[in-house]
Amino acid sequence: MSTVEKTASSDGQDNQYLTFTLGEELYALAIPGIKEIIEFGQFTVVPLMPDYVRGVINLRGAVVPVVDLAARFGQPRSKISRRSCTVIIEVHNDDGERQVFGLLVDAVSAVLDIPPEAIEPPPSFGSRIRTEFISGMARIDGRFVIALDVDHVLSVEDMVALASVSSEHAA
């Protein structure tokens, strides 16, 4: 697993993003929803799940669905390598219930401070992923970073379906 570099932030974690790669693209997720980053390991395949769900893992006794972000974005499934990681995130549904997911990424890059004024609205064209998955675009060191909106990437309908499968397998 790659080393995550953390930069200092004067206003806490509000502007901090975890950057990671999927193929040749650089993506970012806001730090507050991220619980941890683990090396990619074995997972259990669950029948009749969407193609983008690679399976579930046991994380300290909890059943956690693992979503392959590349497949979720309509691209070919991620090829597992020694740099592949699972980013563990926590999202809240409309009822305020907490759900934990794993996001399979090709490699974790760094933790960066990205001020809000450096993030532009998502483009209406030119991206290989659906625009509702994107919260904005930032230019870092001459390269675009796609900031993801995890609430849309993992829609409420998806969370309900995956949560029911996870609870069935936990029983």
N, C-alpha and C positions, 0 to 999 in steps of 0.2 A: 504494500500500500504506500502511496506517495505521502510525503510530509505535507502537512497543511501549515502554511505560514499565516500568522495572524498579525495584522497591523493595528497600531494603536488608534483608538477612536475617542474623541473628546466627548461625544454624546452617547456613549454606550453602544448597544448593538443595533440601533435603529437603522444605521446606514451600512451595516456589515452584511456581506453576501458571501456564501460559499460558491466558488466557481469550480466547474467540472467540465469534462469533455464528453461528447457523444459523437463519435466519428471525428470529423474535422472541425465541428462547431464548438464554441465555448458558451456555456450556459451559467446562470447564477440563480441561487435560491437565497431568500432572506434568512439570516441566521436564527431569529427567534423560534421558528418552527422546527429547527433541526435538533434532534436529540443526541445523535452520535453518528460516527462513520465506522463501519466495520469492513474487514476484508471479506471479499466474496467467498462464500462457503457453500456447503451442500444445502439444497432446498428440497422440499417434498412437492412433487407435481400434484396438483389438484385437478381431477377430471372436470370437463365442461366449463373451464374458465376461459375468458377471452385470451387471445394470443399474447397480449401484452402482459399478462400475469404469468410470471415464470414459475411461481409456486409459493410455498410458505416456508418460513424458518421459525425455529424455536429461539426466542430471545428472552433468556432468563425466565422460562416457563410460560411466556406469552406467545401465541400464534400470530405471526406477523406476515401479511401478504407482501410479496416482492413484485413490484411493477417494473418491467423493462421499459425505460423511458423512450428508447429509440423505437421500439415496437408501438408504444402508445402514440408516438408522433407519426405513425404510418410508414416508418422506415423498416428495413430488415432488422431482425432481432440482433441485439448486441452480441458480439463474439467475446466470449470470456477469455481474459488474459490475466497475467499476474498483477496488472494494475487495476483490474476491475474492482469496484467497491460497491457496497450497499449503504446508501445514505438513509438513516432512520429518521423519519419525520413524524411529527404529531399534528394532526389536523382536528378541527372541531366541526361537527355537523350543525345543522340548524337548531337542534335540540340542546346544543352545548355539550354533547357527549364527545369524548375523546377517542380518536382512532389512530393507531400507529401503523405506518406503512414503511416498507423498504423500497427505495428507488435504486435500481441497478444502473450504474453509470460506468463509462469506460475508464475514467481516471479522475481523481480529485486533484484540483490545481492549487488553489490558495483561498484564503479568506481576505477579502478586499473591502475597503471603505469606498462606497460609491454614493456620493451625495445626491440627494433627490434632484437637484438641478442638472445633474449629468445624465439623468435617465430621460430619454425621449419616449413619446407614445409609440406603441407598436405600429409597424408599417401595415398598410392595407394589402400589400403584395410583396413578393420577393422572398418570402420565408418558406422553408419546407415543412413548417408545422402550422397548425391552425392558429390564427391570430388571437383567439380567445384564450389560448394557453400562455400568451406573452403579456407580461405586465409592462414591459418597456425594453428599450434598447440603450445600452451605454457603450461609449467608445473608451476603451482602456488600451493604452500603449498602441494606438493606431489600429486596433482590432475591435470589432463589435462583439459585445457580450449580450446574450439574450437573457433578460431577467424573466423567470417563469412565474406565472400565477398558479401556485400549487392548488388553490381551491378549484380552479377550472381543469387543471391537468387531472386531478382526482375529484371528479364531479360528485355531487351528493348521491346521485343514482349509483355510481360506481362504488362509493363507500358503503352504501347500504348492502349492495350485493356481496361485496367482499367481506364485510363484517359478518354477514349471516353465514357465509362459508367458513370463516375463521372460527366462529363460535361453535359451528357444527363439528369441526375437527378438534376443537378443544375439549368437547364433551366425551 
